[in-house]
Amino acid sequence: MNSVVNKEKSKIFETILTSPGMTEKCKVVLQLSRQNVLLLTRLIEVGLLTKDSPIQDGIILAFPKEATEEFKVIHEEILRKAELTEFYERFRAL
């Protein structure tokens, strides 16, 4: 029964993600403290970019593989714009 519910949810998520306009680019402007930049980049890394922990979230699993690649670029860009790239690498190494 749980498998049937998960398949139905997956179909709904896929339908929403492929609806018109969902692939259009939009501009998002954020002003974050450097602390929150570090937190956001870590959340992206752990939640999407780490291959060690398999994602069990149905919504995330419904996204195409390209979305993960785009978040890798976003992850790097956020760190670069906050001038934290080198700091973050050292911070992670602790």
C-alpha positions as CSV (number, residue, x, y, z in Angstrom):
1,M,0.0,0.0,0.0
2,N,2.8,2.4,0.9
3,S,4.5,1.7,-2.4
4,V,1.3,2.7,-4.3
5,V,1.0,5.9,-2.4
6,N,4.7,6.8,-3.1
7,K,4.2,6.1,-6.8
8,E,1.1,8.3,-6.9
9,K,3.0,11.1,-5.1
10,S,5.9,10.7,-7.4
11,K,3.6,11.1,-10.4
12,I,2.0,14.3,-8.9
13,F,5.5,15.8,-8.2
14,E,6.7,15.0,-11.8
15,T,3.5,16.5,-13.2
16,I,3.9,19.7,-11.2
17,L,7.6,20.0,-12.2
18,T,6.9,19.6,-15.9
19,S,4.0,22.0,-16.0
20,P,4.3,25.1,-18.3
21,G,6.7,27.7,-17.0
22,M,8.5,25.6,-14.4
23,T,11.7,25.5,-16.4
24,E,11.8,29.2,-17.1
25,K,14.7,31.1,-15.4
26,C,13.8,33.7,-12.8
27,K,16.0,36.1,-10.8
28,V,16.2,35.7,-7.1
29,V,18.0,38.4,-5.1
30,L,19.1,37.5,-1.6
31,Q,21.0,39.4,1.1
32,L,22.4,36.9,3.6
33,S,24.9,37.2,6.3
34,R,28.1,35.3,5.7
35,Q,27.0,32.9,8.5
36,N,23.9,32.1,6.5
37,V,25.8,31.8,3.3
38,L,27.9,29.1,5.0
39,L,24.7,27.4,6.3
40,L,23.0,27.5,2.9
41,T,26.0,26.2,1.0
42,R,26.4,23.4,3.5
43,L,22.7,22.5,3.2
44,I,23.0,22.4,-0.5
45,E,26.1,20.2,-0.3
46,V,24.8,17.8,2.3
47,G,21.2,17.6,0.8
48,L,22.0,17.5,-2.9
49,L,25.7,17.2,-3.7
50,T,26.8,14.5,-1.3
51,K,26.6,11.0,-2.9
52,D,27.1,9.2,0.4
53,S,23.6,9.7,1.7
54,P,20.8,8.6,-0.6
55,I,18.0,11.1,-0.8
56,Q,14.7,9.7,0.4
57,D,12.6,12.8,-0.2
58,G,9.9,12.3,-2.9
59,I,10.0,15.9,-4.1
60,I,13.7,16.0,-4.5
61,L,13.8,12.6,-6.2
62,A,11.2,14.0,-8.8
63,F,13.6,16.7,-10.0
64,P,15.7,15.9,-13.1
65,K,19.4,15.2,-12.7
66,E,20.2,18.6,-14.3
67,A,18.7,20.4,-11.3
68,T,21.4,18.9,-9.1
69,E,24.1,20.1,-11.5
70,E,22.6,23.6,-11.5
71,F,22.7,23.6,-7.7
72,K,26.4,22.7,-7.8
73,V,26.9,25.9,-9.8
74,I,24.7,27.9,-7.4
75,H,26.7,26.5,-4.5
76,E,30.0,27.6,-6.0
77,E,28.6,31.0,-7.0
78,I,27.1,31.8,-3.6
79,L,30.5,31.1,-2.0
80,R,32.4,33.1,-4.6
81,K,30.1,36.2,-4.3
82,A,30.4,36.1,-0.5
83,E,34.2,35.8,-0.9
84,L,34.1,32.6,1.2
85,T,35.3,29.9,-1.2
86,E,38.7,29.4,0.3
87,F,37.4,29.9,3.8
88,Y,34.7,27.3,3.3
89,E,37.2,24.7,2.0
90,R,39.3,25.2,5.1
91,F,36.2,25.2,7.3
92,R,35.1,21.8,5.8
93,A,38.5,20.3,6.4
94,L,38.2,20.8,10.2
